[in-house]
């Protein structure tokens, strides 16, 4: 857990409050990360398979989601050929998480040397491990058949139906 928090706190805030400085996670954010990534079984595999976080608007949720996507793409939770998806009800919201993640990568030359950003498809590819991160929106059809290693669904409570959630699940 400490390596995840440390990784995030080395990333640069791309815009808004704290812009240009490293992220500084609040205690409640650290606790959420600890609650997800801390508990492991006897083989060292995470026990927590699903988590829900509800937080008011303008509290850095999209930026936090972007950081967690990077934790799995190139950070301490990265795996070979991982598939990381952030989903949202609207294309605009899905694009926002991708925008934050790409801004974070572009703000750090070392990350930029490890990751190819494909803005037109809202996709990132990590050169060293073959993992990909993509932002998905409302349409369930393309989500069937994905081999996801991590799914982060932004604003799940705002969905009009479960189709995308069920396709990803």
N, CA and C atoms as a LAMMPS dump frame, in Angstrom:
ITEM: TIMESTEP
0
ITEM: NUMBER OF ATOMS
507
ITEM: BOX BOUNDS ff ff ff
-5.0000000000000000e+02 5.0000000000000000e+02
-5.0000000000000000e+02 5.0000000000000000e+02
-5.0000000000000000e+02 5.0000000000000000e+02
ITEM: ATOMS id mol type element x y z
1 1 1 N 0.825 -1.198 0
2 1 2 C 0 0 0
3 1 3 C 0.867 1.259 0
4 2 1 N 1.938 1.224 0.776
5 2 2 C 2.805 2.407 0.839
6 2 3 C 3.411 2.739 -0.518
7 3 1 N 3.733 1.711 -1.312
8 3 2 C 4.315 1.972 -2.625
9 3 3 C 3.299 2.604 -3.576
10 4 1 N 2.024 2.275 -3.43
11 4 2 C 0.975 2.887 -4.253
12 4 3 C 0.81 4.351 -3.874
13 5 1 N 0.724 4.605 -2.594
14 5 2 C 0.583 5.985 -2.117
15 5 3 C 1.808 6.801 -2.512
16 6 1 N 2.981 6.24 -2.351
17 6 2 C 4.22 6.917 -2.723
18 6 3 C 4.251 7.228 -4.224
19 7 1 N 3.84 6.265 -5.048
20 7 2 C 3.797 6.472 -6.497
21 7 3 C 2.88 7.644 -6.839
22 8 1 N 1.665 7.634 -6.283
23 8 2 C 0.704 8.705 -6.567
24 8 3 C 1.245 10.05 -6.112
25 9 1 N 1.876 10.078 -4.939
26 9 2 C 2.355 11.35 -4.407
27 9 3 C 3.608 11.86 -5.109
28 10 1 N 4.143 11.107 -6.057
29 10 2 C 5.231 11.599 -6.912
30 10 3 C 4.698 12.167 -8.223
31 11 1 N 3.439 11.85 -8.539
32 11 2 C 2.824 12.368 -9.754
33 11 3 C 2.523 13.859 -9.586
34 12 1 N 2.516 14.574 -10.695
35 12 2 C 2.312 16.024 -10.672
36 12 3 C 0.842 16.358 -10.948
37 13 1 N 0.27 17.232 -10.118
38 13 2 C -1.103 17.702 -10.313
39 13 3 C -1.136 18.509 -11.612
40 14 1 N -1.975 18.102 -12.577
41 14 2 C -1.943 18.752 -13.883
42 14 3 C -2.655 20.106 -13.96
43 15 1 N -3.697 20.277 -13.15
44 15 2 C -4.445 21.535 -13.211
45 15 3 C -5.258 21.699 -11.934
46 16 1 N -5.738 22.909 -11.713
47 16 2 C -6.553 23.178 -10.529
48 16 3 C -5.704 23.386 -9.29
49 17 1 N -6.306 23.13 -8.141
50 17 2 C -5.621 23.316 -6.865
51 17 3 C -4.371 22.447 -6.798
52 18 1 N -3.223 23.057 -6.512
53 18 2 C -1.966 22.324 -6.408
54 18 3 C -1.256 22.119 -7.73
55 19 1 N -1.748 22.754 -8.777
56 19 2 C -1.18 22.572 -10.115
57 19 3 C 0.337 22.73 -10.118
58 20 1 N 1.016 21.759 -10.777
59 20 2 C 2.465 21.804 -10.912
60 20 3 C 3.223 21.216 -9.737
61 21 1 N 2.506 20.837 -8.695
62 21 2 C 3.135 20.241 -7.507
63 21 3 C 2.738 18.774 -7.412
64 22 1 N 3.489 17.987 -6.655
65 22 2 C 3.105 16.579 -6.477
66 22 3 C 1.758 16.453 -5.761
67 23 1 N 1.03 15.39 -6.097
68 23 2 C -0.23 15.113 -5.405
69 23 3 C 0.047 14.918 -3.932
70 24 1 N -0.843 15.364 -3.096
71 24 2 C -0.782 15.127 -1.66
72 24 3 C -2.119 14.511 -1.265
73 25 1 N -2.115 13.202 -1.069
74 25 2 C -3.354 12.515 -0.732
75 25 3 C -3.819 12.885 0.662
76 26 1 N -5.122 13.054 0.788
77 26 2 C -5.745 13.333 2.075
78 26 3 C -5.86 12.013 2.844
79 27 1 N -5.989 12.075 4.17
80 27 2 C -6.11 10.838 4.961
81 27 3 C -7.235 9.913 4.481
82 28 1 N -8.396 10.465 4.093
83 28 2 C -9.492 9.605 3.637
84 28 3 C -9.148 8.916 2.318
85 29 1 N -8.344 9.556 1.482
86 29 2 C -7.918 8.932 0.229
87 29 3 C -6.92 7.803 0.507
88 30 1 N -6.009 8.044 1.433
89 30 2 C -5.054 7.005 1.809
90 30 3 C -5.762 5.803 2.427
91 31 1 N -6.789 6.072 3.237
92 31 2 C -7.542 4.98 3.857
93 31 3 C -8.268 4.162 2.799
94 32 1 N -8.861 4.831 1.816
95 32 2 C -9.557 4.116 0.745
96 32 3 C -8.58 3.203 -0.003
97 33 1 N -7.413 3.728 -0.329
98 33 2 C -6.387 2.935 -1.018
99 33 3 C -5.952 1.762 -0.14
100 34 1 N -5.752 2.011 1.138
101 34 2 C -5.363 0.933 2.066
102 34 3 C -6.44 -0.129 2.182
103 35 1 N -7.698 0.304 2.211
104 35 2 C -8.804 -0.645 2.328
105 35 3 C -8.912 -1.536 1.09
106 36 1 N -8.53 -1.023 -0.072
107 36 2 C -8.601 -1.818 -1.304
108 36 3 C -7.37 -2.702 -1.465
109 37 1 N -6.2 -2.105 -1.335
110 37 2 C -4.964 -2.797 -1.681
111 37 3 C -4.28 -3.488 -0.505
112 38 1 N -4.72 -3.189 0.711
113 38 2 C -4.073 -3.768 1.893
114 38 3 C -4.372 -5.224 2.146
115 39 1 N -5.648 -5.604 2.233
116 39 2 C -5.967 -7 2.56
117 39 3 C -5.555 -7.973 1.453
118 40 1 N -4.766 -8.981 1.825
119 40 2 C -4.325 -10.006 0.867
120 40 3 C -4.535 -11.389 1.462
121 41 1 N -4.625 -12.391 0.59
122 41 2 C -4.758 -13.767 1.059
123 41 3 C -3.38 -14.365 1.325
124 42 1 N -3.328 -15.644 1.627
125 42 2 C -2.06 -16.319 1.946
126 42 3 C -1.072 -16.311 0.788
127 43 1 N -1.581 -16.183 -0.444
128 43 2 C -0.713 -16.15 -1.625
129 43 3 C -0.31 -14.725 -2.008
130 44 1 N -0.727 -13.751 -1.213
131 44 2 C -0.384 -12.363 -1.496
132 44 3 C -1.291 -11.679 -2.502
133 45 1 N -2.394 -12.343 -2.88
134 45 2 C -3.338 -11.746 -3.82
135 45 3 C -4.357 -10.897 -3.071
136 46 1 N -4.707 -9.768 -3.676
137 46 2 C -5.69 -8.886 -3.043
138 46 3 C -7.008 -9.605 -2.818
139 47 1 N -7.59 -9.361 -1.669
140 47 2 C -8.882 -9.939 -1.326
141 47 3 C -10.011 -9.07 -1.872
142 48 1 N -9.855 -7.776 -1.783
143 48 2 C -10.902 -6.851 -2.228
144 48 3 C -10.951 -6.855 -3.747
145 49 1 N -12.095 -7.211 -4.289
146 49 2 C -12.276 -7.289 -5.738
147 49 3 C -13.155 -6.164 -6.269
148 50 1 N -13.908 -5.508 -5.386
149 50 2 C -14.813 -4.437 -5.808
150 50 3 C -14.921 -3.427 -4.674
151 51 1 N -14.839 -2.158 -5.029
152 51 2 C -14.963 -1.098 -4.03
153 51 3 C -15.789 0.035 -4.618
154 52 1 N -16.537 0.702 -3.763
155 52 2 C -17.336 1.85 -4.189
156 52 3 C -16.958 3.033 -3.318
157 53 1 N -16.722 4.149 -3.973
158 53 2 C -16.395 5.374 -3.252
159 53 3 C -17.389 6.441 -3.666
160 54 1 N -18.046 7.017 -2.695
161 54 2 C -19.004 8.089 -2.953
162 54 3 C -18.464 9.354 -2.305
163 55 1 N -18.332 10.385 -3.121
164 55 2 C -17.745 11.627 -2.631
165 55 3 C -18.37 12.787 -3.392
166 56 1 N -18.516 13.926 -2.722
167 56 2 C -19.121 15.097 -3.335
168 56 3 C -18.312 15.642 -4.502
169 57 1 N -18.966 16.45 -5.294
170 57 2 C -18.327 17.07 -6.456
171 57 3 C -17.171 17.97 -6.032
172 58 1 N -16.221 18.109 -6.95
173 58 2 C -15.068 19.013 -6.778
174 58 3 C -14.162 18.6 -5.626
175 59 1 N -14.021 17.301 -5.409
176 59 2 C -13.116 16.792 -4.375
177 59 3 C -11.977 15.973 -4.957
178 60 1 N -11.7 16.151 -6.255
179 60 2 C -10.552 15.506 -6.87
180 60 3 C -10.764 14.061 -7.269
181 61 1 N -12.018 13.638 -7.388
182 61 2 C -12.315 12.245 -7.709
183 61 3 C -11.759 11.835 -9.074
184 62 1 N -11.957 12.661 -10.087
185 62 2 C -11.48 12.314 -11.434
186 62 3 C -9.959 12.234 -11.483
187 63 1 N -9.293 13.132 -10.798
188 63 2 C -7.831 13.091 -10.742
189 63 3 C -7.355 11.848 -9.992
190 64 1 N -8.05 11.499 -8.924
191 64 2 C -7.694 10.297 -8.164
192 64 3 C -7.884 9.042 -9.023
193 65 1 N -8.965 8.991 -9.789
194 65 2 C -9.21 7.868 -10.693
195 65 3 C -8.084 7.779 -11.72
196 66 1 N -7.687 8.926 -12.268
197 66 2 C -6.6 8.958 -13.251
198 66 3 C -5.318 8.409 -12.64
199 67 1 N -5.03 8.786 -11.407
200 67 2 C -3.832 8.28 -10.725
201 67 3 C -3.898 6.768 -10.533
202 68 1 N -5.063 6.266 -10.141
203 68 2 C -5.204 4.822 -9.945
204 68 3 C -5.05 4.069 -11.268
205 69 1 N -5.537 4.661 -12.352
206 69 2 C -5.332 4.029 -13.666
207 69 3 C -3.837 3.927 -13.957
208 70 1 N -3.081 4.977 -13.638
209 70 2 C -1.631 4.97 -13.87
210 70 3 C -0.907 4.007 -12.929
211 71 1 N -1.428 3.844 -11.717
212 71 2 C -0.869 2.856 -10.78
213 71 3 C -0.875 1.473 -11.426
214 72 1 N -1.938 1.187 -12.177
215 72 2 C -2.076 -0.125 -12.817
216 72 3 C -1.424 -0.194 -14.193
217 73 1 N -1.27 0.942 -14.853
218 73 2 C -0.659 0.956 -16.181
219 73 3 C 0.86 0.847 -16.104
220 74 1 N 1.467 1.659 -15.237
221 74 2 C 2.924 1.742 -15.205
222 74 3 C 3.49 1.754 -13.78
223 75 1 N 2.611 1.806 -12.799
224 75 2 C 3.04 1.917 -11.403
225 75 3 C 3.177 0.578 -10.711
226 76 1 N 3.116 0.578 -9.397
227 76 2 C 3.391 -0.624 -8.613
228 76 3 C 2.392 -1.774 -8.806
229 77 1 N 1.232 -1.513 -9.355
230 77 2 C 0.257 -2.581 -9.588
231 77 3 C 0.22 -3.024 -11.048
232 78 1 N 1.142 -2.526 -11.857
233 78 2 C 1.178 -2.882 -13.275
234 78 3 C 1.513 -4.362 -13.446
235 79 1 N 0.861 -4.968 -14.428
236 79 2 C 1.14 -6.356 -14.774
237 79 3 C 1.439 -6.432 -16.276
238 80 1 N 1.979 -7.539 -16.717
239 80 2 C 2.231 -7.742 -18.139
240 80 3 C 0.898 -7.83 -18.88
241 81 1 N 0.772 -7.055 -19.951
242 81 2 C -0.418 -7.055 -20.812
243 81 3 C -1.719 -6.78 -20.063
244 82 1 N -1.643 -5.934 -19.043
245 82 2 C -2.845 -5.559 -18.309
246 82 3 C -3.772 -4.706 -19.168
247 83 1 N -5.043 -4.757 -18.841
248 83 2 C -6.041 -3.934 -19.521
249 83 3 C -6.782 -3.14 -18.466
250 84 1 N -6.559 -1.84 -18.474
251 84 2 C -7.153 -0.94 -17.498
252 84 3 C -8.185 -0.098 -18.218
253 85 1 N -9.392 -0.064 -17.672
254 85 2 C -10.462 0.715 -18.283
255 85 3 C -11.074 1.645 -17.257
256 86 1 N -11.295 2.886 -17.673
257 86 2 C -12.115 3.784 -16.874
258 86 3 C -13.376 4.001 -17.686
259 87 1 N -14.499 3.816 -17.043
260 87 2 C -15.785 3.928 -17.718
261 87 3 C -16.58 5.06 -17.087
262 88 1 N -17.478 5.605 -17.875
263 88 2 C -18.354 6.662 -17.389
264 88 3 C -19.647 6.631 -18.191
265 89 1 N -20.647 7.284 -17.655
266 89 2 C -21.954 7.309 -18.29
267 89 3 C -21.945 8.097 -19.593
268 90 1 N -21.154 9.156 -19.637
269 90 2 C -21.099 9.991 -20.834
270 90 3 C -19.685 10.021 -21.4
271 91 1 N -19.589 10.31 -22.683
272 91 2 C -18.282 10.44 -23.332
273 91 3 C -17.496 11.586 -22.688
274 92 1 N -18.202 12.657 -22.338
275 92 2 C -17.545 13.81 -21.726
276 92 3 C -16.873 13.43 -20.407
277 93 1 N -17.561 12.685 -19.568
278 93 2 C -16.985 12.281 -18.283
279 93 3 C -15.845 11.295 -18.486
280 94 1 N -16.009 10.356 -19.392
281 94 2 C -14.943 9.397 -19.68
282 94 3 C -13.706 10.134 -20.203
283 95 1 N -13.936 11.127 -21.037
284 95 2 C -12.834 11.917 -21.592
285 95 3 C -12.116 12.719 -20.516
286 96 1 N -12.843 13.151 -19.498
287 96 2 C -12.243 13.95 -18.429
288 96 3 C -11.201 13.143 -17.658
289 97 1 N -11.504 11.902 -17.318
290 97 2 C -10.554 11.049 -16.602
291 97 3 C -9.322 10.807 -17.474
292 98 1 N -9.536 10.512 -18.752
293 98 2 C -8.424 10.322 -19.676
294 98 3 C -7.589 11.596 -19.78
295 99 1 N -8.249 12.736 -19.852
296 99 2 C -7.543 14.017 -19.956
297 99 3 C -6.598 14.206 -18.761
298 100 1 N -7.107 13.967 -17.55
299 100 2 C -6.26 14.09 -16.358
300 100 3 C -5.072 13.134 -16.425
301 101 1 N -5.343 11.883 -16.78
302 101 2 C -4.266 10.887 -16.841
303 101 3 C -3.214 11.296 -17.869
304 102 1 N -3.653 11.755 -19.035
305 102 2 C -2.685 12.144 -20.071
306 102 3 C -1.915 13.397 -19.668
307 103 1 N -2.565 14.313 -18.974
308 103 2 C -1.863 15.511 -18.488
309 103 3 C -0.818 15.137 -17.441
310 104 1 N -1.147 14.2 -16.585
311 104 2 C -0.194 13.744 -15.568
312 104 3 C 1.025 13.131 -16.252
313 105 1 N 0.788 12.29 -17.244
314 105 2 C 1.897 11.651 -17.973
315 105 3 C 2.743 12.711 -18.681
316 106 1 N 2.093 13.652 -19.334
317 106 2 C 2.83 14.683 -20.072
318 106 3 C 3.616 15.622 -19.151
319 107 1 N 3.21 15.706 -17.899
320 107 2 C 3.899 16.576 -16.945
321 107 3 C 5.178 15.948 -16.406
322 108 1 N 5.369 14.668 -16.673
323 108 2 C 6.523 13.946 -16.133
324 108 3 C 7.288 13.273 -17.274
325 109 1 N 8.449 13.83 -17.67
326 109 2 C 9.206 13.266 -18.798
327 109 3 C 9.49 11.77 -18.673
328 110 1 N 9.743 11.283 -17.468
329 110 2 C 10.026 9.856 -17.292
330 110 3 C 8.803 9.01 -17.663
331 111 1 N 7.619 9.436 -17.226
332 111 2 C 6.401 8.713 -17.59
333 111 3 C 6.145 8.792 -19.087
334 112 1 N 6.361 9.952 -19.653
335 112 2 C 6.131 10.145 -21.083
336 112 3 C 7.037 9.248 -21.926
337 113 1 N 8.219 8.925 -21.401
338 113 2 C 9.119 8.03 -22.134
339 113 3 C 8.662 6.563 -22.053
340 114 1 N 7.771 6.264 -21.101
341 114 2 C 7.294 4.896 -20.901
342 114 3 C 5.928 4.623 -21.524
343 115 1 N 5.217 5.703 -21.852
344 115 2 C 3.811 5.568 -22.255
345 115 3 C 3.545 6.301 -23.557
346 116 1 N 2.848 5.635 -24.461
347 116 2 C 2.375 6.281 -25.682
348 116 3 C 0.931 6.7 -25.449
349 117 1 N 0.636 7.976 -25.689
350 117 2 C -0.709 8.504 -25.525
351 117 3 C -1.344 8.634 -26.903
352 118 1 N -2.517 8.061 -27.055
353 118 2 C -3.251 8.148 -28.318
354 118 3 C -4.545 8.906 -28.024
355 119 1 N -4.484 10.223 -28.175
356 119 2 C -5.61 11.083 -27.806
357 119 3 C -6.878 10.755 -28.582
358 120 1 N -6.75 10.44 -29.864
359 120 2 C -7.926 10.232 -30.711
360 120 3 C -8.797 9.068 -30.25
361 121 1 N -8.202 8.077 -29.608
362 121 2 C -8.968 6.919 -29.135
363 121 3 C -9.022 6.839 -27.612
364 122 1 N -8.539 7.876 -26.936
365 122 2 C -8.53 7.913 -25.465
366 122 3 C -7.88 6.652 -24.917
367 123 1 N -6.657 6.419 -25.383
368 123 2 C -5.936 5.185 -25.044
369 123 3 C -4.481 5.502 -24.74
370 124 1 N -3.9 4.747 -23.825
371 124 2 C -2.478 4.827 -23.509
372 124 3 C -1.906 3.416 -23.536
373 125 1 N -0.671 3.309 -23.985
374 125 2 C 0.008 2.014 -24.038
375 125 3 C 1.342 2.151 -23.317
376 126 1 N 1.629 1.216 -22.418
377 126 2 C 2.907 1.194 -21.72
378 126 3 C 3.866 0.328 -22.522
379 127 1 N 4.992 0.911 -22.941
380 127 2 C 5.966 0.205 -23.77
381 127 3 C 6.576 -0.994 -23.052
382 128 1 N 6.878 -0.862 -21.763
383 128 2 C 7.654 -1.884 -21.063
384 128 3 C 6.872 -3.142 -20.709
385 129 1 N 5.548 -3.021 -20.508
386 129 2 C 4.802 -4.203 -20.073
387 129 3 C 3.644 -4.581 -21.003
388 130 1 N 3.403 -3.787 -22.032
389 130 2 C 2.337 -4.097 -22.978
390 130 3 C 0.939 -3.798 -22.475
391 131 1 N 0.835 -3.178 -21.315
392 131 2 C -0.481 -2.856 -20.764
393 131 3 C -1.097 -1.671 -21.485
394 132 1 N -2.426 -1.63 -21.472
395 132 2 C -3.158 -0.536 -22.098
396 132 3 C -4.166 0.041 -21.114
397 133 1 N -4.4 1.337 -21.26
398 133 2 C -5.462 2.015 -20.521
399 133 3 C -6.352 2.687 -21.545
400 134 1 N -7.663 2.492 -21.409
401 134 2 C -8.627 3.122 -22.305
402 134 3 C -9.781 3.694 -21.503
403 135 1 N -10.289 4.821 -21.962
404 135 2 C -11.485 5.421 -21.385
405 135 3 C -12.68 4.987 -22.226
406 136 1 N -13.702 4.479 -21.563
407 136 2 C -14.906 3.995 -22.236
408 136 3 C -16.108 4.822 -21.791
409 137 1 N -17.088 4.956 -22.674
410 137 2 C -18.316 5.652 -22.314
411 137 3 C -19.526 4.809 -22.668
412 138 1 N -20.579 5.077 -21.971
413 138 2 C -21.921 4.512 -22.027
414 138 3 C -22.218 3.322 -22.925
415 139 1 N -21.578 3.158 -24.036
416 139 2 C -21.911 2.106 -24.983
417 139 3 C -21.376 0.748 -24.527
418 140 1 N -22.257 -0.19 -24.285
419 140 2 C -21.847 -1.491 -23.763
420 140 3 C -21.289 -2.421 -24.827
421 141 1 N -21.799 -2.351 -26.038
422 141 2 C -21.407 -3.284 -27.093
423 141 3 C -19.92 -3.545 -27.184
424 142 1 N -19.093 -2.502 -27.358
425 142 2 C -17.648 -2.723 -27.475
426 142 3 C -16.993 -3.27 -26.199
427 143 1 N -17.684 -3.171 -25.065
428 143 2 C -17.099 -3.616 -23.798
429 143 3 C -17.173 -5.128 -23.617
430 144 1 N -18.081 -5.789 -24.329
431 144 2 C -18.157 -7.245 -24.21
432 144 3 C -16.894 -7.855 -24.801
433 145 1 N -16.35 -8.834 -24.121
434 145 2 C -15.174 -9.524 -24.628
435 145 3 C -13.849 -8.903 -24.207
436 146 1 N -13.874 -7.8 -23.479
437 146 2 C -12.625 -7.224 -22.991
438 146 3 C -12.042 -8.127 -21.909
439 147 1 N -10.736 -8.149 -21.81
440 147 2 C -10.058 -8.958 -20.804
441 147 3 C -9.467 -8.023 -19.756
442 148 1 N -10.339 -7.351 -19.038
443 148 2 C -9.9 -6.3 -18.124
444 148 3 C -9.191 -6.851 -16.895
445 149 1 N -8.16 -6.138 -16.49
446 149 2 C -7.503 -6.438 -15.223
447 149 3 C -7.974 -5.464 -14.148
448 150 1 N -8.37 -4.259 -14.567
449 150 2 C -8.889 -3.252 -13.647
450 150 3 C -9.957 -2.436 -14.363
451 151 1 N -11.066 -2.214 -13.672
452 151 2 C -12.127 -1.356 -14.184
453 151 3 C -12.428 -0.305 -13.127
454 152 1 N -12.452 0.94 -13.558
455 152 2 C -12.812 2.045 -12.675
456 152 3 C -14.006 2.731 -13.316
457 153 1 N -15.143 2.73 -12.645
458 153 2 C -16.368 3.284 -13.217
459 153 3 C -16.686 4.591 -12.498
460 154 1 N -16.579 5.687 -13.204
461 154 2 C -16.833 7.011 -12.648
462 154 3 C -18.316 7.344 -12.744
463 155 1 N -18.851 7.897 -11.67
464 155 2 C -20.251 8.323 -11.6
465 155 3 C -21.225 7.181 -11.903
466 156 1 N -20.954 6.037 -11.339
467 156 2 C -21.805 4.866 -11.529
468 156 3 C -23.248 5.146 -11.107
469 157 1 N -23.424 5.923 -10.064
470 157 2 C -24.776 6.214 -9.574
471 157 3 C -25.618 6.99 -10.589
472 158 1 N -24.969 7.615 -11.566
473 158 2 C -25.69 8.422 -12.556
474 158 3 C -26.116 7.625 -13.789
475 159 1 N -25.777 6.344 -13.83
476 159 2 C -26.109 5.557 -15.019
477 159 3 C -27.611 5.352 -15.145
478 160 1 N -28.076 5.316 -16.375
479 160 2 C -29.5 5.12 -16.634
480 160 3 C -29.855 3.63 -16.679
481 161 1 N -28.83 2.782 -16.929
482 161 2 C -29.048 1.332 -16.918
483 161 3 C -27.724 0.649 -16.571
484 162 1 N -27.776 -0.641 -16.377
485 162 2 C -26.605 -1.414 -15.95
486 162 3 C -25.833 -2.026 -17.102
487 163 1 N -26.211 -1.747 -18.327
488 163 2 C -25.654 -2.473 -19.458
489 163 3 C -24.125 -2.395 -19.537
490 164 1 N -23.545 -1.2 -19.47
491 164 2 C -22.085 -1.077 -19.536
492 164 3 C -21.443 -1.728 -18.312
493 165 1 N -21.997 -1.482 -17.146
494 165 2 C -21.453 -2.082 -15.926
495 165 3 C -21.436 -3.602 -16.05
496 166 1 N -22.562 -4.174 -16.473
497 166 2 C -22.653 -5.626 -16.604
498 166 3 C -21.692 -6.157 -17.661
499 167 1 N -21.533 -5.436 -18.755
500 167 2 C -20.608 -5.859 -19.815
501 167 3 C -19.177 -5.886 -19.274
502 168 1 N -18.812 -4.889 -18.485
503 168 2 C -17.456 -4.828 -17.931
504 168 3 C -17.265 -5.846 -16.82
505 169 1 N -18.303 -6.07 -16.053
506 169 2 C -18.24 -7.004 -14.938
507 169 3 C -18.12 -8.433 -15.449
